[in-house]
Amino acid sequence: MSMTATAQWAALPDHSAEIARVREEFITAYGYEPDGVWSAPGRLNLLGEYIDFLGGSCLPMPLPYRTYVAGALRRDGVLRASSLQMPGDERTVVIRDIQPGHLKGWFTYVAGVAWAMNQEGGRDIMLPDEFGADLLINSRVPVGGGLSSSAALECSTVLALLELSCPARKDCPEADATPADSDALRARLAQVCITAENKMAGAHTGGLDQTASLRSHPEQALVVDFRDFSIEPVAVDDALPEDLSCAGMDARAAKAWRADLVDSSVNRALDALEDAGRPCSFPRGWVRHAFHDMTLVGRASYLLQHADELGFAAFEEAGRIFTESFVSMRDELRVSRPEIDDAVQVCLDRGALGARIVGGGFGGAVMALIPTSQLEAAADAVATAYAVRGYAAPRFLPMVAGFAASHDWAAGAAPTDIPVL
């Protein structure tokens, strides 16, 4: 008798319900009403893994799965935080005493943001000496799935701390309860969060996750150029343009031509560096992947930007792009594993137009582009394959584009009174 399994799908979070829940949990934990609620999304990186810290371009989009922070101002210099994901693990620290290497676990990301605001934020971001806060955190971003739950925690925290500190700042306008919000400010806050993750948490990041979480536009992906952290929003539309394979070539020939072009370009560049006495410290496979994925970002960006004029017929091209990226990560970076390989292959066998690893690999998640009519069967096939092979049962997440980090609710206001940015 053959084994079968049914895919278990998660539900998309209800944003208003999540705001109400974190408010209520704050009252339960601390015995009084918070001053506000902030949230930030995880991110789905459509293309461009391991590119941000190499100065290339990536194509992330914000997720509907967010981390929520309810917070209230204190004036004793103490930061206190609790997380619904870590019951009974309330943490407290004096902000001026925070130092790298002195904290462990989830609280490192929270306290690290406060430390980085004071180290590198500038006068308008540094926290006043007497500033403190009570925070209650609830994350709906799956942990360990390559969807950047850590950046969602950092980015929701940095908005909360910045805006909670406004009443304690001499230069904060009385007529405006929160500091001015702009992309320039969010870019600086992203750098604060990058510093917190690199120097406090000890996790190497080039800024992809924090940039996507803080600076995304609603229902759009971003092309982020990590030479200067400039961004270009592109709509995530149901319509994609026609096949963009090279003229006169079929899909297989076009793919081989692109791979040969990237490989020859990389080899010429690395040979030139070696001839100049400046050999590259990265393995050639990593450099080939970087070149390759950057070309894929350019192709995918073109698809999204010209979707309306080029039509609906290029889902196949988008799928090929995703699968090419997966092959590069598997063969050049060698960051895949059997569970990932099997999930990708089963999706492709069951009608997916493309599939790839999400995140840095060695586990995490698989993103697949599948026609709606074949979605349930493909998911069930993956669940069955995992059961047959003895893997842990996979979770399936519906994906739609979300929106950037936001101030969702303020004391004395209904949630609908706070604009979603």
PEJO-V541402 format. One record per residue. N is the residue number from 1. OMEGA is omega in degrees with one decimal (999 if undefined). Layout:
n;omega
N;OMEGA
N;OMEGA
//
This chain:
n;omega
1;-177.3
2;179.7
3;174.3
4;177.4
5;179.3
6;-179.6
7;176.9
8;-175.6
9;172.0
10;176.5
11;174.5
12;-179.3
13;173.3
14;-172.2
15;-179.0
16;179.2
17;178.9
18;176.6
19;-179.8
20;-177.7
21;-176.9
22;173.5
23;-178.6
24;-179.8
25;175.8
26;180.0
27;178.9
28;-176.0
29;-169.5
30;173.8
31;176.5
32;-175.5
33;175.8
34;175.6
35;-178.6
36;175.8
37;178.2
38;176.8
39;178.4
40;-176.2
41;159.7
42;-178.9
43;170.8
44;178.7
45;-177.7
46;179.5
47;173.0
48;177.6
49;179.7
50;-177.9
51;-172.1
52;-177.7
53;172.6
54;177.0
55;178.0
56;-179.1
57;-180.0
58;-176.6
59;178.2
60;169.6
61;180.0
62;-179.4
63;172.7
64;179.2
65;-168.2
66;170.0
67;-176.1
68;178.0
69;169.0
70;-174.6
71;176.9
72;-179.5
73;165.6
74;-179.9
75;-179.6
76;178.0
77;-175.6
78;173.2
79;179.5
80;-177.4
81;173.5
82;178.6
83;177.2
84;178.4
85;-179.7
86;-175.9
87;179.3
88;-176.2
89;177.4
90;-177.7
91;179.1
92;177.8
93;170.4
94;-171.1
95;-177.7
96;-179.8
97;-177.6
98;178.6
99;175.9
100;176.7
101;-176.7
102;-177.5
103;179.5
104;172.6
105;-172.9
106;-176.8
107;177.8
108;-178.5
109;-179.4
110;180.0
111;178.5
112;177.0
113;178.3
114;178.5
115;-177.2
116;175.6
117;-179.8
118;-177.6
119;-168.8
120;-173.0
121;-172.3
122;-172.5
123;-177.9
124;178.4
125;177.8
126;-178.1
127;177.2
128;-174.9
129;-175.8
130;-174.2
131;170.8
132;-178.2
133;166.0
134;-178.7
135;172.3
136;-170.5
137;171.6
138;-177.8
139;172.6
140;176.0
141;180.0
142;-179.3
143;177.2
144;-178.0
145;-177.7
146;-176.8
147;172.0
148;173.7
149;-179.3
150;179.1
151;177.1
152;177.1
153;-180.0
154;-172.7
155;174.3
156;179.3
157;-176.5
158;175.6
159;-178.8
160;-177.5
161;-179.6
162;-175.4
163;174.4
164;-177.6
165;-175.1
166;180.0
167;179.6
168;-179.0
169;178.6
170;-175.1
171;179.8
172;-174.3
173;-179.9
174;-177.5
175;-177.0
176;-174.2
177;-177.6
178;176.3
179;178.2
180;-178.3
181;179.2
182;177.9
183;178.3
184;177.2
185;-179.4
186;176.0
187;177.7
188;177.8
189;175.9
190;178.0
191;175.2
192;-178.9
193;176.3
194;177.8
195;179.4
196;-177.6
197;-178.4
198;-170.4
199;179.6
200;-178.4
201;178.9
202;178.7
203;-175.3
204;177.0
205;176.8
206;174.2
207;178.9
208;-171.7
209;-177.2
210;178.3
211;179.6
212;-175.9
213;-175.7
214;-166.9
215;179.4
216;174.2
217;-177.9
218;174.4
219;178.1
220;169.4
221;177.6
222;161.8
223;-178.0
224;176.7
225;-172.9
226;166.9
227;-178.7
228;-179.3
229;173.4
230;-176.6
231;175.1
232;179.7
233;174.2
234;-176.2
235;172.2
236;-170.0
237;174.1
238;-176.9
239;175.4
240;-172.6
241;-175.3
242;179.5
243;-178.9
244;174.8
245;-176.6
246;-176.3
247;177.2
248;-179.6
249;170.2
250;-173.9
251;-177.9
252;-179.7
253;179.4
254;179.1
255;180.0
256;178.7
257;180.0
258;-179.7
259;178.7
260;179.9
261;179.1
262;-177.0
263;-179.4
264;178.3
265;179.0
266;-178.0
267;178.6
268;-178.7
269;-178.6
270;176.5
271;179.4
272;177.6
273;179.8
274;178.7
275;-179.8
276;179.7
277;-179.8
278;-176.8
279;-179.9
280;-178.9
281;179.1
282;173.1
283;-177.5
284;178.8
285;177.9
286;179.9
287;176.5
288;178.2
289;-178.7
290;178.0
291;-175.6
292;-177.1
293;177.0
294;175.2
295;178.8
296;177.0
297;178.7
298;178.9
299;-178.5
300;177.2
301;177.8
302;178.5
303;-176.3
304;-176.5
305;-177.6
306;-175.1
307;-175.3
308;-175.3
309;-176.1
310;173.4
311;-168.5
312;-162.0
313;-173.6
314;170.3
315;178.8
316;178.5
317;177.8
318;178.2
319;178.3
320;179.2
321;-179.7
322;-177.7
323;175.3
324;179.0
325;178.4
326;-179.2
327;178.0
328;179.2
329;-179.9
330;-170.7
331;-178.0
332;179.6
333;-178.4
334;-179.0
335;177.7
336;176.2
337;-173.4
338;-179.2
339;179.4
340;-179.9
341;-178.2
342;179.5
343;178.6
344;-176.2
345;179.0
346;177.4
347;179.6
348;179.1
349;-177.2
350;169.7
351;177.3
352;176.9
353;177.7
354;178.8
355;-179.3
356;172.4
357;170.8
358;-178.7
359;-172.2
360;179.9
361;-175.5
362;-174.1
363;177.0
364;-172.2
365;174.4
366;173.7
367;179.7
368;176.0
369;-169.7
370;173.5
371;-175.4
372;-176.9
373;-178.0
374;-171.0
375;-176.1
376;-179.9
377;179.4
378;179.0
379;177.5
380;178.8
381;176.5
382;179.3
383;179.3
384;179.2
385;178.3
386;179.2
387;-179.4
388;-176.6
389;178.8
390;176.4
391;171.9
392;-178.6
393;-179.0
394;171.4
395;-179.7
396;-175.8
397;170.9
398;-175.3
399;167.6
400;178.9
401;179.8
402;179.5
403;-170.9
404;177.2
405;-172.1
406;168.4
407;-168.0
408;-176.1
409;174.9
410;-179.7
411;179.4
412;-179.2
413;171.7
414;-179.8
415;-178.8
416;179.4
417;-176.7
418;-179.8
419;173.5
420;-174.8
421;999
//
